[in-house]
């Protein structure tokens, strides 16, 4: 039986008195973590030349970060619930800053992949604790709005990566796209220590380490098979073995979670139809965003001849549309009028329409691509906040860290799988 939530004497009935300032601080940290999902896309030509990186190397530079996060998010969320969300925020910021320094100074593809994996550990702690803190410091009357702003930062982080990377690469070498994370991590550390209240469930269960290991191995194996397929052949022994291992380990993960008394991921959550729809939508939206940005930044540079900055600027309309529409509160109003499922469906339909417009109209020029990016941004601005709120509302407050882990795991896995699948098609 789930333990009751611990009392929250540090919070007023209306929420924490500095809740909006705290939201700004944690959103800055969240933005930095999410930028690193796509910021490398515009650096692919530089990495290929300076590190002699192959297509598979580049894909692992991108996927190592998201796959490590995907595997550790649930454990990170569970740890935050038990040991303290403020404490995990501090640890996550420190690890993310150290990993960014190592990535910026990497001298080979292997070193950069390892550093990106290390950044993923810190990122996992940050992604889960930021959303859990939002749930903690806002009361019911403001929580939907706060989650909407948090989701806006999520969308902006994914979509604005190529733009930020392009601006940095226009003036510095590729390693600078990682070094700019360091001052943000330092500012975040100071602000978190001074502002964020501690909250933990003292009766929470211990982290499910075996579950984290199984999920990490399973997802990594599946994506490795997808990346390796074009190079080694889809029927080669290596690819088939990794695919089998991935599916088998993920099946073992589900079985393990169903039979232990305190699972990392309570499978009973999946009896909630709203929860199922939200998590499925999170994977699909992240798949579309991550995969499309991976291909578009290469198409803009290799086919249409734009430089890194120009390519980043030409992907910016999607991020700008997301920010503009979320600041108007369009998604929240649509949820109130039509409900969460209808809002998610409308957003995903618009996202699909945008992808179709890019495929049909954006092949030979930028005009059709611009239209598709704007429509994609509109769809994301509707779907992302509704999905995040649906996931968190289906989970008890004392499990907010785990809920954030579910939301982040699916988004990161969708992004990594999108890059892997579309990269495999491109390769």
C-alpha positions, 0 to 999 in steps of 0.5 A: 500500500502506498504510504501517505504523503508526508506533511508539508509544513514549509509551504503555505496553503497557497503554495511556496511564497517564492514559487514563481522565482523557484520555477524560473530557476529550475526551468533554467536548469531544465532548459540547459539539460534539454538543449543538449538533446538537440544542440549537437545536430548542427555540429555534425559536420564539424564533428565529422571533420575534427573527430573523424566521426562516422555516422554511427559515431555521431548517432551515439554521441547524440543517443548516449545522452538520451539513452542514459537519461532514459534508463536512469530517470525512474531511479532518479525520481524514486531517489528524489522522493526518498532522499530529498528533491533539493539534494538530488537537484544539487547532485544533478547540477554538479554532475551535469556541469562536470560532464559538460566540461569533459565533453567540451575538452574531448579529443576523440569520438569515444571520449565525447560519447563517454562524457555525454553519457556522464552528462546523462546521469546528471540530466536524469536527476535534474529532469525528474526533480524539477517537475517534482518540485513544481508539483510540490510548491504549487497548489491545485489552483496554479499547478496546471499553469505551472506545469504548462510553463515547465512543459513550454521550457521542455519544448523550447529546449528540444526545438531551440538546440539547433539555434543555440548550437548554430549561434555558438558554432558561428563564433567558437569551436564545437566544444563551446556548446558544452562549456556554456552549460558550466556557468548555468550549472553554477548559477543553478547550484547557488539558487537551488541551495538558497531558494528551493525547499527540501521535500522528501517522503521519509517512508518512501521505498528504496530505489529499484536498482535492478529495474533501472539496470534492466531498463537501461540495458533493454533500451540501449540494446534495441536502439543499438540494433536500429543504428547498426542495421544499415551498416551490418545488415538487418539480418546479421547476427550482431543486429538480431542478437542485440534486438533479441536481447533488448526485447527480452530484457525489457520483457524481464523488466516488466515482469520484475516490476509486476512481482516486487513489493515496491516497484520503481514503476508501478504497472497499475498506473497503466490501468488508467486510460488517461495515463496510457494515452498521455505516455503513448503521446509523449513517446510519439511527440518526442520521436517526431521532434527528435528525429525530424530535427536530426534530419532537418539540420543535416538537410539544411546544411548538406543539401541546401548549403546553409551554415550552422547558424543559418540552419539553426535559425531556420529551425527556430520557428518551431520553438518560437511557435511553441513559446508564443502559443503556450504563453497565451495559455491556449493549451490550458484553455483547450483542456478546460473546454474539450478535455485532456484526450481531445487536446492531446489528439489535436496536438498530435494531429497538428504535429503529423500535419507539420511533418507531412508538410515538410516531407511534401513541400520542403524537399527543394526549398525552405518555404514549405519547411517553414510552414511545416515547422510552424504547424509542428510547433502549434501541435507541440504547444497543445500536446506537451502540457496536456500530456505532462499534466495527465501523467502527474495527475494520475500519480499520488503527490508523494510519488511525484518524482517517479511520475516525473521519471515516467514522463521524462523516460518516455520523452527521452526514449522517444527522442533517442529512438527518433534519431536512431530510426530516422538516422538508420533510414538516412544511413 
